Amino acid sequence: MERTVVAMILRRLLQLPLILAAVYTITLALAWAIPGNPLERPEGKRPPAEIVEAMKARYNLDSFGNFYWSYLARASGVKYLSTGVPNQRVFDLGPSLQYRDRDVNEIIGGSLPVSMTLGAAAMLIALLLGVGAGVVGAAKPNSLADAATLGVALVGISLPTFVVGTLLQLVFAVWLSWAPVGGWELPRGLVLPAITLALPFAAYIARLTRLGMIEALASDYARTARAKGASEWRVILRHALKNAFLPVLSYLGPACAMAMTGSFVVERVFYIPGLGQHFVNAVQNKDLFLILGVVLVFATMLIVFNLVVDVLYAWVDPRTAA
């Protein structure tokens, strides 16, 4: 099995540059088509014509083809390998056209840890709530507890995060003063945004766990464990939960990547200095370098998380590694 897992990892790593190249091409084509001038200041001021031409030549904004190949060489490290300049980054995501005193590597390096902390806390809460609700619902199907968990899951999936976040701010920050309204004050400032971000994931995990648990509890090995005298909760936790968790494990790959880099709405609601606000501002101001940098980082994380999930899946169920 170890050779099969290693071969799978190598195959995915070889596919990584091709996938990123496709993501880069599509993203750049869409970003290039966004109306607006990326060289204008946020307040609407436009530099003189000669400066605009010089900036276009400097940033290769004069044509799609020039920008495409120059940025690809810069971001992939080919430019570094070909020039060998000592102070040049290996994977240089370029300067920001909006934040003139910072480059994209610095912006992502400063804001990505914030988004990852928020996403990790949200996924931990989602796992605890989702798996717990799914197990309780499957232990007694069609009971009041089962109906309650399904109702909470439906609400969690249906309500947008900005509605949930605003409601939590109103109740726990404004009325009860248990948490700050916004900002990045750890650990108090992490609770409400993490819960807001976790609820949709927890709802989906609860549904996956419930369906898997009901099927596992009706299987032959569960009936055999009961016949040997095992208690119902021992059957649930020791025998059924492991197999029922496999669909949840498959879902965790894209869910973790989305939670850690896709919490844009939650970050805007709670004024969190994460990657989301920079990406939204980049789209509004057509900051091509920042748009591409955020998307490429997100795509890389998505691929890596899916790879980790596949490895864990093969470890839990060796039959899938064949």
N, C-alpha and C positions, 0 to 999 in steps of 0.2 A: 504493500500500500504506500510505503514511503516513496518509492520510485515514482509511482503514479502521481502522488501529490507534488513532488518536485517537478515532474514533467508539466503538470498543470500550471504551476507557478511560473515556470520558464515560458510556457506558451502565452500566458496572459501578459507577462512583461514584454514579450516581443510584439504583442498586439497593441501595447500602450502607445507607442509613437504614431501608429497608423490611426488609432482612434482620436488622439489629440490633434493630429493633422486635419482630420475631417471636422472636428469640433471647431478648430481655429478657422478653417475656410468658411464654414457656414456662419459663424459668429461675426467674422469680419465683413462678410457680404451684407448681413443684416444691419450691422452697426454703420457701415459706409452709406447705407441707404437712408439712415435717419436724417430728417431735415435739420438744418442748422449748420453753423460754422464753428468748428472746434477751436478756432483761434480767437474767437470773441471772448471777452471777459464775462464773468457771470452777471455783472451789472449792465451788460449790453454794449460796452465800449469796444470799438474795433481799432486795431493798430493801423498806422499808415500803410498805404499800398506796398511801398518798398519793403517794409518790415514783414508784411504778410507773405510776400514772395520769398523773402529770405527764410522765414520760418517754415514755409511749405517745403523748400529745398532741404532744410536741415532735418525735418521730420519725415521726409519722403511722402508728403501729403499731396503732391502734385498729380499723382496717378495711383490707381488701385494696384496695378502690378508692382510699381516701385515699393509701395508700402508693404504689400504682401510678402515679397521676398526679403526685404530688409528686416522686417520685424521677425519673420520666421528664422532668419539667421541669428538674430540677436537673442530671441527667447529660447532657441534650441541649443545654444552654446556653440554653434558653428563659427560665429564671428569671433568668439574668444579663442577658439582653437586655431583659427586662421591668422589672427593678428598677434595673439599672445601678449596683449597689453597687460602689464602687471596689475593695474588698479581697475581693471574691467571685470565685471561679474561674469560668472559662467553662464547663468541663466538670467539674463537681464531683460526685465519686462518693460523697460523703457521709462521715459519721463511722463509725468502727469501733465496734461494740457490745462487742467483746472487748478491744481495745487502747484503753482510754479516753483515753489521752494522745496518740493518733495518729489521723489520718484515713486513708481508703482511698487517696487520691492519694499520700500520703507513703509508705504501706506498699508500694504497687505501684512507685512511683518508686525506692525503695531496693532492692527485691528483684528486680524485672524485669531490670535489667542483669546480675545474677548468672545468672539462668536463661537469658538470651539468650547470654551468653558460653559457658556450658556447652553450650547447644544448637548454637551456631555451630561450636564445636570438634568436637562429636559428628558434625555433618553433614559437616564436612570429612574426618574420619576415615572416615565411612561411604562417601563418594564415592570416596576413594582405594582403600579395601579392596573395595568393591562393584564398581566399574568395572574395577579390576585383575583381580579374580577372574573376572568375567564374560568379559573379553577372553581371559584364559588358558584358560578352559574352552571358549570357542567356537573358539579357534584349533586345538584338538585335541579334537574331540568324542569322547566315549566312551573317552577315555584315562584314565590314572591321575590326571593333573592335573585333568581335568574331574570325575572322581568325587570327588576331594578337595574341590574348590570347592563342589560340590553338597552334600556332607556337612557342610561348615562352614556353608553357608547354612541347611541344615535345622536344625542345632543352634542357630544364631543366632535363627531364628524360633521354635523350640519352647521354648527355655529362658526362663523369666521373668527380668526384669531384676534382681529382688532376689536370685535365685539366682546369677546371673552376678556381680553386685556383691559379694555375700558371698564367693564363691570368689576373686575378684581381691583382696579385702581380706585374705583368709587367706594367699594365696600371696605377693603382692608387698608387703603392708604388715606382716603379722605374721611370716612366715617369713623373707623376704628383706630387709625393712626398706628397700625402695627408694622407698616412697611413704608418706605419712601415711594413717592409717586413715580419717580424716574431716576435716572442716573445709574452709575456703576459703583455703588457702595456695597462692598462685600462684607459679610454674607447676606445682609438684609436686602440689598437691592437685587439679589439673584433669585429670590423665592418666587415672586409674582411672575416675572417674565418666563422663568423656567416652567412653572405650572401652565401658563398660557400656551407656551410652545409644545408642552408635553401632551395636552389633552387630545388633539387629533390622532397622534401616534398611539396613545394609550387606548383610545377607542378601537382602533384597527387591531391592535395587538390583542385586546380582549376578545374580539370576535374570532380571530384566528385561533386563540388558545381554547376558547369554548368549543368550537367545532372540532378541533383536534382532540380535545379531552373526551368529548362525547364518543367519538369513534374509538379512541384508545380504551375507554372503560368498557366498551362492548366487545372488545377483542378476546381471543382465546386465552392469551397469557394473563389478562386481568382476571378472567373467570378462574383460571388455574390458581392464581395467587389467593383469591378468595377461598377456594376450596381447601387450600393448605392452612387456612386459619388467619391470614393476614387481615388486619383491620382495613376499613374502607379508605381512611386517610393515608394509610401506608401504601395501599394500592395506587392511590392518586399521586402521591408525591414520589414514590420510589419506582413505580413501574410505568404509569401512564404519562406522567408529565414529560419524561425524556423524549418519547416519540411525538407527543403533541407539540413539543417546542420546536420541532424541525421547520414547520412553516413560518413560525415567528423568526427563527434564525435566518431564513432566506429573506425575510422582509427587512431585517436589521441593517443590511448593507446600504441600500439606497436611503433608508430612513435616517441612519446616522449621518450620512453625507448631507442630506437635506437639512437635518436639524442643526448641524454645525456650521453650515455655510449658507443656508437658505432661510435664515430667520429674519429676513429683511423687514417684514411688516412688524414683527414683535419688537425689533430694535428701534423702529421709528416710533412706535407707541410709547415705549418706556425710555426713550432718549438714551439708548445704550450706544457707546462709541465702538460699535462693531463694524464688520465689513459691509453690512447692509446699507447703511447710510451713504457710504462712499460709492457703492454700485448704483444706487438710485440717482445720486447727483451726477455720476459719470454718464448715465444714459440721458439725463435731462440736458447736459452740456456737451454731449457727443465727445466725451473724452475717450478716444479710441484705445489708447494705451491702457487705461484703467479698466475699461470694459473687457478687453481681451485678457488682461492679467487675472481679473476675478473669475472669469469663465474658465480659463485654463486651470487655475488652482482648484476650482470646484469640480471640474471634470476629472482631474487627477485624483482627487480625494474620493470621488464616486467609484472610480475604477479600483483603487486600492482597497476601499472598504468592501466592495463586492468580492475581491480576491480573498480578503481575510475571512469573510463569511463562508466562502466556498471551502476554504481550508478547514474551518471549524466544523462545517457540515460533514466533510469527509472524516473528520476525527470522531464526531458523534455517531455517524452512520457510515462505516467503512464501505458499504456496498456502493455508495455514490461516487467513490473515488475510482471505480473501474472504468 
